[in-house]
Amino acid sequence: MSIPLFKGREFTRRDSLKGPRVAVINEALARKLFPNEDPIGKRIAFEKDAPKWYEIVGIVGNIKHRGLDARDRAELYVPYRQPLFDSWTVRPMYLAVRTTTDPLDAVAAVRREVNRLDPDQPISDVRTMDERITRSLTGRRFSTLLLGLFASLALTLAAVGIYGIVACSVTQRTHEIGVRVALGAQRGDVVAMVVRQGMALTAIGTLAGVTVALALVRVMSGLLFGVSAADPITFISIPMLLAIVSLVACYVPARRATRVDPMRALRSE
């Protein structure tokens, strides 16, 4: 399963029912029971009456059960020949097989080998690890895809809205721009003024939007794995995109307005 061994050893053939009882714990259990200590060589038991003591021989990494979003929990491994409780019976087992080729090509060989060892042993629920991971993520992927579509639509509407409002505002100032040019203002200075004023309003709106978004990121945290809800790339790229849209919305109509004949602009007013 590629679970990393951080310290000590894994189980060997010597760890049988006749040998000393041994156990391997994960990092979470080591931190919980043995903070700032070396657990190797210490003993652990789970029964109050006539406890069976297991010597800790190794520490391994934490793993996820039934979902990549599961929190790390304290876990202990024992050899299957050394059950924790005498009352335990053999439960349904999962056999994990690592292959160097297509895993599905090995299914028939695994079935033959299990049938050779025990003809009465049933085999069911055969899947690749990729299939199991995909199945565990189906619900969250659908939710994320749906949210992504709505987010893309909202971003498009925001970009179109910002462009329309800013462009309309600049167009309405054609008379003002004509007067400034007639009085000797340089066209480049007029464009810079319009862009500066429009970008100032965009900055205020972006700051307010980012503040609200940061306050609501906890709603998204349950749908993400391996990515922070306050992902810096998202919180930088989206405001930059809206800023570019605003810049274009300010520059294009302002540039167009400065090219209008000042006298015509005054007469149209």
Phi, psi and omega in degrees: 000000179062029174285120186290141174262116184268330183201150178082216184223168174265183180285151177230177179295338180288343182277070181253183181297331180276345182271173177299144179286130182229161180212154173240131181247160178265175183299321182298317179290324178297318179291326183286315186264333185228060179295133178060027178228162174264111184287342184300127180094346178280163183246155182215144179218161183233010179237136179281319180269122180049060184295147174258119185269135179244130177275131180282121183245353182199158176234128182239172181284162177283150178230168181257139177246126172063011179170140180288346180268002181291144179282152177294131180233157181293131182219151179227138178246139174229154175299141183296344176278352181236072183298150181295321183232141180295335182283350181292141174246167180292122180259169176305135185246152174252129177255119180258127182237125177263131181237163176260354178238196178300121183303326182295336178290341182268353184300312182299319180294321179294318178300317180296319182292316178296319179295326178293322180285321182207098182299337182271001183278116180284151177233126181211172176055050179275119180214158173279162180295324177299319179296319180294318179294317179298318180296322180290339183257000186303310182299315182289326178295321179295315179298318180293320178297317179296315178295324178296320178296314178296322179295319178296319178296317179296320179295319179296314179297321179296316180296314179296318180296315179298315180298315182296315183292313182293317180296319178296319180297318180292321179298322180293344180264016181303317179299314179299317180296319178299317178298316181297318179293321179295330180275001175108004179293139177288142183298321179297322179293322179295315179299316180299320179297314181296316180296318181297317179293319179294320180290331176296317177295321178297320180297319179297315179294320179295318179298317178295318180295316179295321179298314179294320180297318178296329179287340184252007185294337180297334178296328183271344188300328181286349181258000187244149174222127179077002179226133179287144177297330176265051182300119184297328181297317180293316184285354175256317185291318183294311175301324178295320178298314179294326177294321178295318178300316179296320179299315178295319181296331178277317188289313187299306180292328178294318178297320179294320182293326181289343180274352179286140178298123182307320181294321178294321179296321179291319181293324181292336177283000000 
